[in-house]
Amino acid sequence: MADRHPRMLREEKTIAAMIDLYCHARHATTDGLCAECNALLAYARTRLEHCPYQERKSTCAKCPIHCYKPEMRDKVRAVMRYAGPRILLQHPLLAVLHLIDGWKKAPPAPQR
């Protein structure tokens, strides 16, 4: 993890913070994540580790490659829908940087 780009580490912190907000509110957890949200976070981390764009990426929503399984994509969308507006109060810097990342143009799909 020490050799990972700061951009990817920040992306991982952002998704972790959003899942944490969502889990505490929707699943009434007080300490840590429930099993479902913990599995979602582990899945998101794995997807980020294998992202072909790495630090050049925009947000996953704008990516030309959809590497999430449809079921997991739906779960992440639900998390983003809930936590997106609320993260601004809890983690303002991560929220603003995520918005800026969303303005980036999506990179072209890699050649196969």
MARFILUM-461417 format. One record per residue (C-alpha): residue number from 0; residue in three letters; x negated, y negated, z negated. Coordinates in steps of 0.2 Angstrom, whole numbers. Layout:
residues N
SITE    n  res      u      v      w
SITE  NUM  ALA      X      Y      Z
...
***
This chain:
residues 112
SITE    n  res      u      v      w
SITE    0  MET      0      0      0
SITE    1  ALA    -15    -11     -2
SITE    2  ASP    -18    -12     16
SITE    3  ARG      0    -17     21
SITE    4  HIS      2    -34     28
SITE    5  PRO     10    -48     16
SITE    6  ARG     24    -50     28
SITE    7  MET     29    -32     26
SITE    8  LEU     27    -32      7
SITE    9  ARG     38    -47      7
SITE   10  GLU     51    -38     17
SITE   11  GLU     51    -24      5
SITE   12  LYS     53    -35    -10
SITE   13  THR     68    -44     -1
SITE   14  ILE     77    -28      2
SITE   15  ALA     74    -21    -15
SITE   16  ALA     80    -37    -23
SITE   17  MET     96    -37    -12
SITE   18  ILE     99    -18    -17
SITE   19  ASP     96    -22    -35
SITE   20  LEU    109    -37    -35
SITE   21  TYR    122    -26    -26
SITE   22  CYS    119    -10    -37
SITE   23  HIS    121    -20    -53
SITE   24  ALA    137    -29    -47
SITE   25  ARG    146    -15    -38
SITE   26  HIS    140      1    -48
SITE   27  ALA    139     -8    -65
SITE   28  THR    121     -2    -68
SITE   29  THR    112    -11    -82
SITE   30  ASP     94     -4    -80
SITE   31  GLY     87      2    -64
SITE   32  LEU     97      8    -49
SITE   33  CYS    110     21    -47
SITE   34  ALA    105     37    -37
SITE   35  GLU    114     31    -21
SITE   36  CYS    106     14    -21
SITE   37  ASN     89     22    -26
SITE   38  ALA     90     33    -11
SITE   39  LEU     95     18      0
SITE   40  LEU     80      9     -6
SITE   41  ALA     68     24     -3
SITE   42  TYR     75     25     15
SITE   43  ALA     73      7     18
SITE   44  ARG     55      8     12
SITE   45  THR     51     22     24
SITE   46  ARG     59     13     39
SITE   47  LEU     48     -2     35
SITE   48  GLU     33      9     34
SITE   49  HIS     36     16     51
SITE   50  CYS     42      0     59
SITE   51  PRO     32     -1     76
SITE   52  TYR     32    -21     75
SITE   53  GLN     26    -22     57
SITE   54  GLU     21    -41     53
SITE   55  ARG     27    -46     71
SITE   56  LYS     45    -41     67
SITE   57  SER     60    -52     65
SITE   58  THR     74    -46     54
SITE   59  CYS     80    -29     56
SITE   60  ALA     97    -35     62
SITE   61  LYS     89    -43     77
SITE   62  CYS     77    -29     81
SITE   63  PRO     79    -21     98
SITE   64  ILE     76     -4     90
SITE   65  HIS     88      3     78
SITE   66  CYS     78     15     67
SITE   67  TYR     92     16     53
SITE   68  LYS    104     31     55
SITE   69  PRO    122     24     57
SITE   70  GLU    127     29     40
SITE   71  MET    112     20     32
SITE   72  ARG    114      5     43
SITE   73  ASP    132      3     37
SITE   74  LYS    126      4     19
SITE   75  VAL    113     -9     22
SITE   76  ARG    125    -20     30
SITE   77  ALA    137    -19     15
SITE   78  VAL    122    -23      4
SITE   79  MET    117    -38     14
SITE   80  ARG    135    -44     15
SITE   81  TYR    136    -44     -4
SITE   82  ALA    119    -49     -9
SITE   83  GLY    114    -61      5
SITE   84  PRO    123    -76     -2
SITE   85  ARG    119    -72    -20
SITE   86  ILE    101    -69    -17
SITE   87  LEU     98    -88    -15
SITE   88  LEU    102    -91    -33
SITE   89  GLN     92    -76    -40
SITE   90  HIS     77    -76    -28
SITE   91  PRO     77    -93    -18
SITE   92  LEU     60    -91    -10
SITE   93  LEU     63    -74     -4
SITE   94  ALA     80    -79      3
SITE   95  VAL     73    -94     12
SITE   96  LEU     59    -84     20
SITE   97  HIS     71    -71     25
SITE   98  LEU     82    -84     34
SITE   99  ILE     66    -91     42
SITE  100  ASP     61    -73     48
SITE  101  GLY     79    -72     55
SITE  102  TRP     76    -87     66
SITE  103  LYS     61    -78     74
SITE  104  LYS     63    -71     92
SITE  105  ALA     65    -52     92
SITE  106  PRO     49    -44     99
SITE  107  PRO     51    -35    115
SITE  108  ALA     54    -16    114
SITE  109  PRO     38     -6    114
SITE  110  GLN     33      4    130
SITE  111  ARG     36     22    129
***
